[in-house]
């Protein structure tokens, strides 16, 4: 293909942008002497610059705010499983006797309950989900404690609960769960939990529970000098 001469290019641009010569009125004056440029070439350059600006504006578009992360189904399932275990152990241990609130350890114990530092920590989404489910299903308010924290008084209406990791057993899940009233006793059980009608439900106990259900704790708000047997 033959290369276009300057004259050919000028003629082509003149034919293409013949009606754009009036744009020259808006162009700034040159600061240095330049080789004379045909008015039609300047008009063509102006049109191209304007078109470039329009294309830039169109292609850039409006900036979109990042979408906040959505809780995964795994996170939601685990939180619902923990909530089911907490509801079950509070109803077994103290809810009929007037349990009104409980504290849940923020860090879920692993297989070795004493080694809590190696265990996972509940996320904010998990804590919110657990709290909502326990309030809905058991009518009990939930507070959150750090690892190793204890409450100050021995009160029948307050308990401390911890739950272990959700263990997948194929057709069901298992969760080690503990409850303690503030006078020193504890009760630990491993729950079998299954999904029925889109809800996680405790369907049984695995193995033999440990400790004693703290049903004999004194009602007094004062810590006893020597805790009662079984409390």
C-alpha atoms as an extended CHARMM CRD file, in Angstrom:
* protein
*
       231  EXT
         1         1  UNK       CA              0.0000000000        0.0000000000        0.0000000000  PROA      1               0.0000000000
         2         2  UNK       CA              1.4520000000        3.3890000000       -1.0600000000  PROA      2               0.0000000000
         3         3  UNK       CA              2.2480000000        5.8900000000        1.7070000000  PROA      3               0.0000000000
         4         4  UNK       CA              0.2070000000        9.0900000000        1.7680000000  PROA      4               0.0000000000
         5         5  UNK       CA              2.0220000000       12.3320000000        1.0970000000  PROA      5               0.0000000000
         6         6  UNK       CA              1.3880000000       15.4250000000        3.2090000000  PROA      6               0.0000000000
         7         7  UNK       CA             -0.7820000000       16.7690000000        0.4190000000  PROA      7               0.0000000000
         8         8  UNK       CA             -2.8230000000       13.5450000000        0.2980000000  PROA      8               0.0000000000
         9         9  UNK       CA             -3.3050000000       13.5960000000        4.0800000000  PROA      9               0.0000000000
        10        10  UNK       CA             -4.3430000000       17.2460000000        4.0330000000  PROA      10              0.0000000000
        11        11  UNK       CA             -6.8670000000       16.6060000000        1.2670000000  PROA      11              0.0000000000
        12        12  UNK       CA             -8.3030000000       13.5830000000        3.1340000000  PROA      12              0.0000000000
        13        13  UNK       CA             -8.6710000000       15.4910000000        6.3920000000  PROA      13              0.0000000000
        14        14  UNK       CA            -10.1210000000       18.5020000000        4.6010000000  PROA      14              0.0000000000
        15        15  UNK       CA            -12.8530000000       16.3170000000        3.1110000000  PROA      15              0.0000000000
        16        16  UNK       CA            -13.5460000000       14.5890000000        6.4550000000  PROA      16              0.0000000000
        17        17  UNK       CA            -13.5980000000       17.6520000000        8.7310000000  PROA      17              0.0000000000
        18        18  UNK       CA            -14.6960000000       20.3440000000        6.3230000000  PROA      18              0.0000000000
        19        19  UNK       CA            -17.4340000000       21.5510000000        8.6970000000  PROA      19              0.0000000000
        20        20  UNK       CA            -15.1680000000       21.7980000000       11.8200000000  PROA      20              0.0000000000
        21        21  UNK       CA            -13.0580000000       24.8220000000       10.8950000000  PROA      21              0.0000000000
        22        22  UNK       CA            -15.0790000000       27.0370000000       13.2520000000  PROA      22              0.0000000000
        23        23  UNK       CA            -13.4360000000       25.2080000000       16.2040000000  PROA      23              0.0000000000
        24        24  UNK       CA            -10.2630000000       27.1490000000       15.4900000000  PROA      24              0.0000000000
        25        25  UNK       CA            -11.7000000000       30.1700000000       17.3000000000  PROA      25              0.0000000000
        26        26  UNK       CA            -11.3350000000       28.3240000000       20.6300000000  PROA      26              0.0000000000
        27        27  UNK       CA             -7.7160000000       27.2220000000       20.1420000000  PROA      27              0.0000000000
        28        28  UNK       CA             -4.9320000000       29.0340000000       22.1280000000  PROA      28              0.0000000000
        29        29  UNK       CA             -2.3510000000       31.1440000000       20.3070000000  PROA      29              0.0000000000
        30        30  UNK       CA              1.0120000000       29.5140000000       19.7430000000  PROA      30              0.0000000000
        31        31  UNK       CA              3.8510000000       30.8250000000       21.9290000000  PROA      31              0.0000000000
        32        32  UNK       CA              6.5550000000       30.2030000000       19.2910000000  PROA      32              0.0000000000
        33        33  UNK       CA              6.6000000000       30.5890000000       15.5220000000  PROA      33              0.0000000000
        34        34  UNK       CA              5.6030000000       27.3680000000       13.8680000000  PROA      34              0.0000000000
        35        35  UNK       CA              5.4260000000       26.0860000000       10.3400000000  PROA      35              0.0000000000
        36        36  UNK       CA              2.0550000000       27.1430000000        8.9070000000  PROA      36              0.0000000000
        37        37  UNK       CA             -0.5360000000       24.4460000000        9.4410000000  PROA      37              0.0000000000
        38        38  UNK       CA             -3.6220000000       24.2660000000        7.3770000000  PROA      38              0.0000000000
        39        39  UNK       CA             -6.7340000000       25.3120000000        9.3720000000  PROA      39              0.0000000000
        40        40  UNK       CA             -8.4690000000       22.0920000000        8.4750000000  PROA      40              0.0000000000
        41        41  UNK       CA             -5.6670000000       20.0580000000       10.1310000000  PROA      41              0.0000000000
        42        42  UNK       CA             -6.0630000000       21.9940000000       13.3830000000  PROA      42              0.0000000000
        43        43  UNK       CA             -9.7980000000       21.4750000000       13.2950000000  PROA      43              0.0000000000
        44        44  UNK       CA             -9.2880000000       17.7580000000       12.8030000000  PROA      44              0.0000000000
        45        45  UNK       CA             -6.8600000000       17.5890000000       15.7290000000  PROA      45              0.0000000000
        46        46  UNK       CA             -9.3430000000       19.4290000000       17.9510000000  PROA      46              0.0000000000
        47        47  UNK       CA            -12.1360000000       17.0350000000       17.0870000000  PROA      47              0.0000000000
        48        48  UNK       CA             -9.9230000000       14.0410000000       17.8330000000  PROA      48              0.0000000000
        49        49  UNK       CA             -8.9470000000       15.4610000000       21.2230000000  PROA      49              0.0000000000
        50        50  UNK       CA            -12.5770000000       16.1080000000       22.1150000000  PROA      50              0.0000000000
        51        51  UNK       CA            -13.5560000000       12.6150000000       21.0470000000  PROA      51              0.0000000000
        52        52  UNK       CA            -10.7420000000       11.2130000000       23.1450000000  PROA      52              0.0000000000
        53        53  UNK       CA            -12.0840000000       13.0280000000       26.1960000000  PROA      53              0.0000000000
        54        54  UNK       CA            -15.5630000000       11.6700000000       25.6150000000  PROA      54              0.0000000000
        55        55  UNK       CA            -14.2940000000        8.1230000000       25.2480000000  PROA      55              0.0000000000
        56        56  UNK       CA            -12.2550000000        8.4360000000       28.4400000000  PROA      56              0.0000000000
        57        57  UNK       CA            -15.3160000000        9.5780000000       30.3500000000  PROA      57              0.0000000000
        58        58  UNK       CA            -17.4500000000        6.7560000000       28.9970000000  PROA      58              0.0000000000
        59        59  UNK       CA            -14.9040000000        4.0190000000       29.5620000000  PROA      59              0.0000000000
        60        60  UNK       CA            -14.0330000000        5.1100000000       33.0710000000  PROA      60              0.0000000000
        61        61  UNK       CA            -17.6070000000        4.9070000000       34.2930000000  PROA      61              0.0000000000
        62        62  UNK       CA            -18.8360000000        5.3760000000       37.8430000000  PROA      62              0.0000000000
        63        63  UNK       CA            -16.7260000000        3.9650000000       40.6500000000  PROA      63              0.0000000000
        64        64  UNK       CA            -18.4740000000        1.0770000000       42.3850000000  PROA      64              0.0000000000
        65        65  UNK       CA            -18.1790000000        0.5110000000       46.1250000000  PROA      65              0.0000000000
        66        66  UNK       CA            -16.7660000000       -2.9260000000       46.9880000000  PROA      66              0.0000000000
        67        67  UNK       CA            -19.3760000000       -5.4500000000       48.0360000000  PROA      67              0.0000000000
        68        68  UNK       CA            -19.0770000000       -6.3770000000       51.7320000000  PROA      68              0.0000000000
        69        69  UNK       CA            -18.1580000000      -10.0130000000       52.3670000000  PROA      69              0.0000000000
        70        70  UNK       CA            -21.0720000000      -12.3480000000       52.9350000000  PROA      70              0.0000000000
        71        71  UNK       CA            -20.9220000000      -15.0080000000       55.6220000000  PROA      71              0.0000000000
        72        72  UNK       CA            -20.2540000000      -18.4110000000       54.0480000000  PROA      72              0.0000000000
        73        73  UNK       CA            -22.6910000000      -21.2790000000       54.4830000000  PROA      73              0.0000000000
        74        74  UNK       CA            -20.0110000000      -23.1040000000       56.4830000000  PROA      74              0.0000000000
        75        75  UNK       CA            -19.7470000000      -20.1960000000       58.9420000000  PROA      75              0.0000000000
        76        76  UNK       CA            -23.5280000000      -20.0210000000       59.3100000000  PROA      76              0.0000000000
        77        77  UNK       CA            -23.8440000000      -23.7920000000       59.7790000000  PROA      77              0.0000000000
        78        78  UNK       CA            -21.1260000000      -23.9010000000       62.4360000000  PROA      78              0.0000000000
        79        79  UNK       CA            -22.7030000000      -21.0020000000       64.3350000000  PROA      79              0.0000000000
        80        80  UNK       CA            -26.1240000000      -22.6890000000       64.2440000000  PROA      80              0.0000000000
        81        81  UNK       CA            -24.5860000000      -25.9670000000       65.4380000000  PROA      81              0.0000000000
        82        82  UNK       CA            -22.8740000000      -24.2380000000       68.3660000000  PROA      82              0.0000000000
        83        83  UNK       CA            -26.0990000000      -22.4300000000       69.2070000000  PROA      83              0.0000000000
        84        84  UNK       CA            -28.0180000000      -25.7310000000       69.2330000000  PROA      84              0.0000000000
        85        85  UNK       CA            -25.4570000000      -27.2170000000       71.6310000000  PROA      85              0.0000000000
        86        86  UNK       CA            -25.5980000000      -24.1740000000       73.9210000000  PROA      86              0.0000000000
        87        87  UNK       CA            -29.3970000000      -24.2210000000       74.0030000000  PROA      87              0.0000000000
        88        88  UNK       CA            -29.4010000000      -27.9570000000       74.7850000000  PROA      88              0.0000000000
        89        89  UNK       CA            -26.9430000000      -27.7460000000       77.6630000000  PROA      89              0.0000000000
        90        90  UNK       CA            -28.5980000000      -24.7120000000       79.2450000000  PROA      90              0.0000000000
        91        91  UNK       CA            -32.0000000000      -26.3830000000       79.1010000000  PROA      91              0.0000000000
        92        92  UNK       CA            -30.5130000000      -29.5670000000       80.5490000000  PROA      92              0.0000000000
        93        93  UNK       CA            -28.6530000000      -27.7970000000       83.3160000000  PROA      93              0.0000000000
        94        94  UNK       CA            -30.4230000000      -24.7270000000       84.4940000000  PROA      94              0.0000000000
        95        95  UNK       CA            -32.9840000000      -23.0910000000       82.2620000000  PROA      95              0.0000000000
        96        96  UNK       CA            -35.9670000000      -24.7050000000       84.0310000000  PROA      96              0.0000000000
        97        97  UNK       CA            -34.5370000000      -23.4450000000       87.3440000000  PROA      97              0.0000000000
        98        98  UNK       CA            -34.4650000000      -19.8660000000       86.1350000000  PROA      98              0.0000000000
        99        99  UNK       CA            -31.2790000000      -19.4090000000       84.1120000000  PROA      99              0.0000000000
       100       100  UNK       CA            -31.5820000000      -15.9500000000       82.5720000000  PROA      100             0.0000000000
       101       101  UNK       CA            -28.1850000000      -15.2580000000       81.0430000000  PROA      101             0.0000000000
       102       102  UNK       CA            -24.8970000000      -16.9210000000       80.2530000000  PROA      102             0.0000000000
       103       103  UNK       CA            -21.3810000000      -16.0790000000       79.2000000000  PROA      103             0.0000000000
       104       104  UNK       CA            -19.8120000000      -17.9440000000       76.3010000000  PROA      104             0.0000000000
       105       105  UNK       CA            -16.0390000000      -18.1960000000       75.9770000000  PROA      105             0.0000000000
       106       106  UNK       CA            -14.9240000000      -16.3050000000       72.8600000000  PROA      106             0.0000000000
       107       107  UNK       CA            -12.3300000000      -18.9730000000       72.1330000000  PROA      107             0.0000000000
       108       108  UNK       CA            -13.6800000000      -22.4450000000       71.4190000000  PROA      108             0.0000000000
       109       109  UNK       CA            -11.6530000000      -25.1630000000       73.1900000000  PROA      109             0.0000000000
       110       110  UNK       CA            -10.1030000000      -27.8870000000       71.0860000000  PROA      110             0.0000000000
       111       111  UNK       CA             -9.7400000000      -31.5560000000       71.9520000000  PROA      111             0.0000000000
       112       112  UNK       CA             -7.5430000000      -30.5600000000       74.8900000000  PROA      112             0.0000000000
       113       113  UNK       CA             -9.6670000000      -28.0880000000       76.8230000000  PROA      113             0.0000000000
       114       114  UNK       CA             -6.6640000000      -26.9200000000       78.8310000000  PROA      114             0.0000000000
       115       115  UNK       CA             -4.8540000000      -25.8290000000       75.6740000000  PROA      115             0.0000000000
       116       116  UNK       CA             -7.3060000000      -23.1090000000       74.7220000000  PROA      116             0.0000000000
       117       117  UNK       CA             -4.6360000000      -20.8270000000       73.2670000000  PROA      117             0.0000000000
       118       118  UNK       CA             -4.2610000000      -23.2470000000       70.3320000000  PROA      118             0.0000000000
       119       119  UNK       CA             -7.9790000000      -23.1980000000       69.5710000000  PROA      119             0.0000000000
       120       120  UNK       CA             -9.7950000000      -20.9840000000       67.0920000000  PROA      120             0.0000000000
       121       121  UNK       CA            -11.4970000000      -17.7080000000       67.9690000000  PROA      121             0.0000000000
       122       122  UNK       CA            -15.1300000000      -16.9950000000       67.0960000000  PROA      122             0.0000000000
       123       123  UNK       CA            -15.5830000000      -14.3700000000       64.4070000000  PROA      123             0.0000000000
       124       124  UNK       CA            -17.9230000000      -11.4270000000       64.9060000000  PROA      124             0.0000000000
       125       125  UNK       CA            -20.4040000000      -13.0010000000       62.4630000000  PROA      125             0.0000000000
       126       126  UNK       CA            -20.3440000000      -16.2640000000       64.4160000000  PROA      126             0.0000000000
       127       127  UNK       CA            -20.8580000000      -14.5220000000       67.7730000000  PROA      127             0.0000000000
       128       128  UNK       CA            -23.7870000000      -12.5150000000       66.4260000000  PROA      128             0.0000000000
       129       129  UNK       CA            -25.3900000000      -15.6190000000       64.9130000000  PROA      129             0.0000000000
       130       130  UNK       CA            -24.9710000000      -17.6610000000       68.1040000000  PROA      130             0.0000000000
       131       131  UNK       CA            -26.3840000000      -14.8700000000       70.2750000000  PROA      131             0.0000000000
       132       132  UNK       CA            -29.4260000000      -14.4350000000       68.0330000000  PROA      132             0.0000000000
       133       133  UNK       CA            -30.1710000000      -18.1680000000       67.9120000000  PROA      133             0.0000000000
       134       134  UNK       CA            -29.8110000000      -18.6910000000       71.6820000000  PROA      134             0.0000000000
       135       135  UNK       CA            -32.0730000000      -15.7380000000       72.4490000000  PROA      135             0.0000000000
       136       136  UNK       CA            -34.6070000000      -16.9820000000       69.8810000000  PROA      136             0.0000000000
       137       137  UNK       CA            -34.6270000000      -20.6520000000       70.9350000000  PROA      137             0.0000000000
       138       138  UNK       CA            -33.9950000000      -20.4120000000       74.6830000000  PROA      138             0.0000000000
       139       139  UNK       CA            -34.8240000000      -16.8300000000       75.6530000000  PROA      139             0.0000000000
       140       140  UNK       CA            -31.4150000000      -16.4670000000       77.3060000000  PROA      140             0.0000000000
       141       141  UNK       CA            -29.1580000000      -13.4290000000       76.9410000000  PROA      141             0.0000000000
       142       142  UNK       CA            -25.5890000000      -14.1270000000       75.8160000000  PROA      142             0.0000000000
       143       143  UNK       CA            -22.4080000000      -12.3340000000       76.8350000000  PROA      143             0.0000000000
       144       144  UNK       CA            -18.8590000000      -13.0970000000       75.6680000000  PROA      144             0.0000000000
       145       145  UNK       CA            -15.7700000000      -13.8080000000       77.7610000000  PROA      145             0.0000000000
       146       146  UNK       CA            -12.1130000000      -13.9940000000       76.8490000000  PROA      146             0.0000000000
       147       147  UNK       CA            -10.0450000000      -17.1200000000       77.4220000000  PROA      147             0.0000000000
       148       148  UNK       CA             -9.7590000000      -18.0270000000       81.0930000000  PROA      148             0.0000000000
       149       149  UNK       CA            -12.1740000000      -15.3130000000       82.2420000000  PROA      149             0.0000000000
       150       150  UNK       CA            -14.5030000000      -16.0620000000       85.1350000000  PROA      150             0.0000000000
       151       151  UNK       CA            -17.5390000000      -14.3260000000       86.5450000000  PROA      151             0.0000000000
       152       152  UNK       CA            -17.5100000000      -12.7500000000       89.9760000000  PROA      152             0.0000000000
       153       153  UNK       CA            -20.4670000000      -14.2960000000       91.7700000000  PROA      153             0.0000000000
       154       154  UNK       CA            -22.2130000000      -17.6140000000       92.2730000000  PROA      154             0.0000000000
       155       155  UNK       CA            -25.7130000000      -16.9220000000       90.9980000000  PROA      155             0.0000000000
       156       156  UNK       CA            -28.2620000000      -19.4890000000       89.8690000000  PROA      156             0.0000000000
       157       157  UNK       CA            -29.4110000000      -17.2480000000       87.0300000000  PROA      157             0.0000000000
       158       158  UNK       CA            -25.9610000000      -16.9510000000       85.4200000000  PROA      158             0.0000000000
       159       159  UNK       CA            -23.7080000000      -19.6100000000       83.8710000000  PROA      159             0.0000000000
       160       160  UNK       CA            -20.5300000000      -19.9190000000       81.8160000000  PROA      160             0.0000000000
       161       161  UNK       CA            -20.5460000000      -22.0490000000       78.6660000000  PROA      161             0.0000000000
       162       162  UNK       CA            -17.8560000000      -23.1680000000       76.2310000000  PROA      162             0.0000000000
       163       163  UNK       CA            -18.1150000000      -25.1790000000       73.0350000000  PROA      163             0.0000000000
       164       164  UNK       CA            -15.4680000000      -27.0920000000       71.1120000000  PROA      164             0.0000000000
       165       165  UNK       CA            -14.8660000000      -27.4180000000       67.3990000000  PROA      165             0.0000000000
       166       166  UNK       CA            -17.6040000000      -28.8050000000       65.1660000000  PROA      166             0.0000000000
       167       167  UNK       CA            -16.5070000000      -32.3420000000       64.2610000000  PROA      167             0.0000000000
       168       168  UNK       CA            -17.8750000000      -33.7080000000       60.9870000000  PROA      168             0.0000000000
       169       169  UNK       CA            -18.9230000000      -37.3580000000       61.2910000000  PROA      169             0.0000000000
       170       170  UNK       CA            -20.4570000000      -37.6500000000       57.8430000000  PROA      170             0.0000000000
       171       171  UNK       CA            -24.1440000000      -38.0990000000       58.6210000000  PROA      171             0.0000000000
       172       172  UNK       CA            -24.0030000000      -35.8840000000       61.7180000000  PROA      172             0.0000000000
       173       173  UNK       CA            -21.8580000000      -33.3910000000       63.6380000000  PROA      173             0.0000000000
       174       174  UNK       CA            -20.4620000000      -33.6140000000       67.1530000000  PROA      174             0.0000000000
       175       175  UNK       CA            -19.6640000000      -30.7820000000       69.5580000000  PROA      175             0.0000000000
       176       176  UNK       CA            -18.0800000000      -31.0100000000       73.0000000000  PROA      176             0.0000000000
       177       177  UNK       CA            -19.9480000000      -28.5840000000       75.2640000000  PROA      177             0.0000000000
       178       178  UNK       CA            -19.4000000000      -27.4960000000       78.8750000000  PROA      178             0.0000000000
       179       179  UNK       CA            -21.4050000000      -25.4570000000       81.3580000000  PROA      179             0.0000000000
       180       180  UNK       CA            -20.4110000000      -24.2050000000       84.8020000000  PROA      180             0.0000000000
       181       181  UNK       CA            -22.0860000000      -22.1490000000       87.4650000000  PROA      181             0.0000000000
       182       182  UNK       CA            -19.8090000000      -19.7850000000       89.2980000000  PROA      182             0.0000000000
       183       183  UNK       CA            -19.5810000000      -21.8620000000       92.4580000000  PROA      183             0.0000000000
       184       184  UNK       CA            -17.0930000000      -24.2560000000       90.9180000000  PROA      184             0.0000000000
       185       185  UNK       CA            -18.8300000000      -27.2520000000       89.3650000000  PROA      185             0.0000000000
       186       186  UNK       CA            -18.9580000000      -28.0760000000       85.6800000000  PROA      186             0.0000000000
       187       187  UNK       CA            -20.8160000000      -30.4350000000       83.3600000000  PROA      187             0.0000000000
       188       188  UNK       CA            -19.3420000000      -31.5270000000       80.0190000000  PROA      188             0.0000000000
       189       189  UNK       CA            -21.0870000000      -33.4860000000       77.3030000000  PROA      189             0.0000000000
       190       190  UNK       CA            -20.5560000000      -34.2710000000       73.6140000000  PROA      190             0.0000000000
       191       191  UNK       CA            -23.7050000000      -33.6920000000       71.5870000000  PROA      191             0.0000000000
       192       192  UNK       CA            -24.7260000000      -35.4400000000       68.3880000000  PROA      192             0.0000000000
       193       193  UNK       CA            -26.2960000000      -32.8250000000       66.1120000000  PROA      193             0.0000000000
       194       194  UNK       CA            -28.1220000000      -33.4130000000       62.8320000000  PROA      194             0.0000000000
       195       195  UNK       CA            -29.7660000000      -31.1880000000       60.2500000000  PROA      195             0.0000000000
       196       196  UNK       CA            -33.5060000000      -31.7290000000       60.0970000000  PROA      196             0.0000000000
       197       197  UNK       CA            -35.9660000000      -29.5690000000       58.1720000000  PROA      197             0.0000000000
       198       198  UNK       CA            -33.1740000000      -27.0660000000       57.4370000000  PROA      198             0.0000000000
       199       199  UNK       CA            -32.3720000000      -26.6520000000       61.1460000000  PROA      199             0.0000000000
       200       200  UNK       CA            -29.5610000000      -28.1130000000       63.2400000000  PROA      200             0.0000000000
       201       201  UNK       CA            -30.9750000000      -30.1660000000       66.1120000000  PROA      201             0.0000000000
       202       202  UNK       CA            -29.3960000000      -32.0520000000       69.0150000000  PROA      202             0.0000000000
       203       203  UNK       CA            -30.4150000000      -35.7010000000       68.5660000000  PROA      203             0.0000000000
       204       204  UNK       CA            -28.3760000000      -37.4280000000       71.2390000000  PROA      204             0.0000000000
       205       205  UNK       CA            -25.3140000000      -37.6500000000       73.4770000000  PROA      205             0.0000000000
       206       206  UNK       CA            -22.0520000000      -39.3120000000       72.4810000000  PROA      206             0.0000000000
       207       207  UNK       CA            -20.2430000000      -41.1760000000       75.2410000000  PROA      207             0.0000000000
       208       208  UNK       CA            -20.6380000000      -40.4810000000       78.9510000000  PROA      208             0.0000000000
       209       209  UNK       CA            -21.0310000000      -36.9180000000       80.2740000000  PROA      209             0.0000000000
       210       210  UNK       CA            -18.4060000000      -35.6820000000       82.7290000000  PROA      210             0.0000000000
       211       211  UNK       CA            -18.8960000000      -33.7620000000       85.9650000000  PROA      211             0.0000000000
       212       212  UNK       CA            -22.1950000000      -32.9900000000       87.6020000000  PROA      212             0.0000000000
       213       213  UNK       CA            -25.1360000000      -30.9290000000       86.5230000000  PROA      213             0.0000000000
       214       214  UNK       CA            -24.8230000000      -27.8740000000       88.7880000000  PROA      214             0.0000000000
       215       215  UNK       CA            -28.4210000000      -27.9840000000       89.9430000000  PROA      215             0.0000000000
       216       216  UNK       CA            -27.5930000000      -27.6050000000       93.6250000000  PROA      216             0.0000000000
       217       217  UNK       CA            -25.8280000000      -24.2500000000       93.4140000000  PROA      217             0.0000000000
       218       218  UNK       CA            -27.0200000000      -21.8450000000       96.1070000000  PROA      218             0.0000000000
       219       219  UNK       CA            -29.4190000000      -19.1300000000       95.0320000000  PROA      219             0.0000000000
       220       220  UNK       CA            -27.5550000000      -16.5120000000       97.0690000000  PROA      220             0.0000000000
       221       221  UNK       CA            -25.6280000000      -13.8760000000       95.1680000000  PROA      221             0.0000000000
       222       222  UNK       CA            -22.6450000000      -14.3150000000       97.4800000000  PROA      222             0.0000000000
       223       223  UNK       CA            -19.8370000000      -16.7920000000       96.8620000000  PROA      223             0.0000000000
       224       224  UNK       CA            -19.9290000000      -19.4350000000       99.6240000000  PROA      224             0.0000000000
       225       225  UNK       CA            -16.8470000000      -19.9450000000      101.7970000000  PROA      225             0.0000000000
       226       226  UNK       CA            -16.8370000000      -23.6410000000      100.8680000000  PROA      226             0.0000000000
       227       227  UNK       CA            -18.8990000000      -24.7030000000       97.8320000000  PROA      227             0.0000000000
       228       228  UNK       CA            -21.5010000000      -27.3660000000       98.4470000000  PROA      228             0.0000000000
       229       229  UNK       CA            -20.8290000000      -30.8910000000       97.2760000000  PROA      229             0.0000000000
       230       230  UNK       CA            -21.8540000000      -31.2570000000       93.6730000000  PROA      230             0.0000000000
       231       231  UNK       CA            -21.9900000000      -27.5080000000       93.1520000000  PROA      231             0.0000000000
